[in-house]
Amino acid sequence: MSLVSSVSNAVIAQTMVPEDSGGPYVAAAYVVFLVLIAVYVAIMAQRLGKISRQAAELEARLGAANASTGAGAVQGGSVTGAAAPPAQGDDRQKVGS
């Protein structure tokens, strides 16, 4: 009886867990995944560089326009100089009142 149960357990184990568990396929899947991540990061870095160049160009244009009109200069992403007075008939309430 023990021989039959051990043989049946061996048959069940062979059918449940195949000897070739697909190790090379798992490794290939990881490689494909890592390549896709690397491509994504490269594309995002390229886009970020393009946006940075465009932002620098816009800041240069704004600085040139402000220099020609005498307005405040752009420093650190904010415009310095006198703020424009509110328009006549501005109905907005001030914060804190």
C-alpha positions as CSV (number, residue, x, y, z in Angstrom):
1,M,0.0,0.0,0.0
2,S,2.8,2.4,0.8
3,L,4.4,1.7,-2.6
4,V,1.2,2.6,-4.4
5,S,0.7,5.8,-2.4
6,S,4.4,6.9,-3.0
7,V,4.0,6.1,-6.8
8,S,0.7,8.1,-7.0
9,N,2.3,11.0,-5.1
10,A,5.2,11.0,-7.5
11,V,2.8,11.0,-10.5
12,I,0.9,13.9,-9.0
13,A,4.1,15.8,-8.3
14,Q,5.2,15.3,-11.9
15,T,2.0,16.6,-13.4
16,M,1.7,19.6,-11.1
17,V,5.3,20.9,-11.4
18,P,6.9,20.3,-14.7
19,E,10.7,19.7,-14.8
20,D,11.2,22.5,-17.3
21,S,9.6,25.4,-15.4
22,G,10.4,28.0,-18.1
23,G,13.4,29.7,-16.5
24,P,14.7,31.1,-19.8
25,Y,11.3,32.6,-20.6
26,V,11.2,34.3,-17.2
27,A,14.7,35.7,-17.8
28,A,13.7,36.9,-21.3
29,A,10.6,38.6,-19.9
30,Y,12.7,40.5,-17.4
31,V,15.1,41.6,-20.1
32,V,12.2,42.8,-22.3
33,F,10.7,44.6,-19.3
34,L,14.0,46.3,-18.4
35,V,14.6,47.4,-22.1
36,L,11.1,48.9,-22.2
37,I,11.8,50.8,-18.9
38,A,15.1,52.1,-20.4
39,V,13.4,53.2,-23.6
40,Y,10.7,55.0,-21.6
41,V,13.2,56.8,-19.4
42,A,15.2,57.9,-22.5
43,I,12.1,59.3,-24.2
44,M,11.1,61.2,-21.0
45,A,14.7,62.6,-20.7
46,Q,14.5,63.8,-24.3
47,R,11.1,65.5,-23.7
48,L,12.4,67.1,-20.5
49,G,15.4,68.5,-22.4
50,K,13.1,69.9,-25.1
51,I,10.9,71.6,-22.5
52,S,13.9,73.0,-20.7
53,R,15.2,74.5,-23.9
54,Q,11.8,76.0,-24.7
55,A,11.4,77.5,-21.2
56,A,14.9,79.1,-21.5
57,E,14.0,80.5,-24.8
58,L,10.7,82.0,-23.4
59,E,12.6,83.5,-20.5
60,A,15.1,85.1,-22.9
61,R,12.3,86.5,-25.0
62,L,10.5,87.8,-21.9
63,G,13.7,89.4,-20.7
64,A,14.3,91.0,-24.0
65,A,10.7,92.3,-24.2
66,N,10.9,93.7,-20.7
67,A,14.3,95.3,-21.3
68,S,12.8,97.1,-24.3
69,T,9.7,98.3,-22.4
70,G,11.5,99.0,-19.1
71,A,9.4,96.5,-17.2
72,G,10.7,94.2,-14.5
73,A,13.2,91.5,-15.3
74,V,12.7,87.8,-15.0
75,Q,14.7,86.3,-12.2
76,G,14.3,82.8,-10.9
77,G,11.1,82.2,-12.7
78,S,9.3,85.2,-11.3
79,V,8.9,88.7,-12.6
80,T,10.4,91.5,-10.5
81,G,9.4,95.1,-10.7
82,A,6.3,97.0,-9.9
83,A,3.0,95.2,-9.9
84,A,0.3,96.5,-12.1
85,P,-2.5,98.3,-10.3
86,P,-5.9,96.5,-10.3
87,A,-8.2,97.4,-13.1
88,Q,-11.0,99.9,-12.6
89,G,-14.2,98.3,-11.4
90,D,-12.4,95.2,-10.1
91,D,-15.1,93.4,-8.1
92,R,-12.9,90.7,-6.6
93,Q,-12.8,90.7,-2.8
94,K,-9.4,90.9,-1.1
95,V,-8.3,87.8,0.9
96,G,-8.9,88.3,4.6
97,S,-11.6,90.9,4.4
